[in-house]
């Protein structure tokens, strides 16, 4: 099990001791996390590592996964798209499906939990049990809600209002019309997990060989779920423009999530766009491919994240942690990670992204400088021990200790 002391070489003994002092008043607190997928997606990945670390500092965490139907996850995917401002088609049946599956999952709630954390909008319907429950209920919004479709937000706001607090990744995400206490807490990566730990050169080469990725050309790499909001087809267009300026190969890799029914369709769209191009590798990765992702990112000459919208963008964090130069769209949480010209290059649109990729391929000194600065930026702000401390501070504030 992961332990806080394991991170001392990264954060130092003084910071580890500060985290334990922050945790002391919360010792024994029962913390229930509920989300909608056990594997796939950033929330599941965070909880897999956060829960054991909470246990190590004296809390009693529990992680439960909502059980839903295919129709339910189609509805919540529509809601997800609506949160990102897309013009979605809504029916009364969708809202009925959400209510019914929420009702079927009410037995998940730990009636004696000190904290119940509802991650994103899928389990938010469980908040109907908040009145009369002894714990503090918190809605953690991991996506950008600024332009949420009014009808969807009006529906979900009633559930969010039953919570005692809401957590957002950025200040500008805070929903002003939700009358509960708001906290701002960006997420983090685990620098010691298989996806981000240091790997040996033989490990890296072996992983690339398993994946069938040759080392004959500089690699441009985007790793994300196959989701239109990650713009994989746009990445291919930008890559082709960049390749006119500098030789390179594109690796577009990712997987799906159990609560995202659109992934297979988006993957097929990317394959159609890349058809017949021998310099483009598209691969679907399993949820357990952490070491392979690590190797791909460490092998990248440039890491790309060409998102149209983004709640935060942990794939950017991962690339920066590995010291790789990053080109990313300045949207959502990417804006506080990629500080243009300092910790990476910010670019929006096919041509701008292509020019930024080519610039880094041609200027290795700039690429190295941005990679080093990006890694330090992550170390100070977006790694798991920093995130744990923010959690502890938030829960202490909610308990008044």
Buried (B, 14 or more C-beta within 10 A) or exposed (E): EBBBEBBBEBBEEEBBEBBBEBBEBBEEBBBBBBBBBBBBBBBBBBBBBBBBBBBBBBBBBBBBBBEBEEBBBBBBBBBBBBBBBBEBEBEEEBBEBBBBBBEBBEEBBBEEBBBBBBBBBBBBBBBBBBEEBEBBBBBBBBBBBBEBBEEBBEBBBEBBBBBBBBBBBBEEBBBEEBEBBBBBBBBBBBBBBBBBBEBEEEBBBBBBEEBEBEEEBBBBBBBBBBBBBBBBBBBBBBBBBBBEBBEBBBBBBBBBBBBBBBBEEBBEBBBEBBEEBEBBBBBBBEBEBBBBBBBBBBBBBBBBBBBBBBBBBBBBBBBBBBBBBBBBBBBBBBBBBBBBEEBBBBBBEBEBBBBBBBBBBEEEEBBBBBBBBBBEBBBEBBBBBBBBBBBBBBBBEBEEE
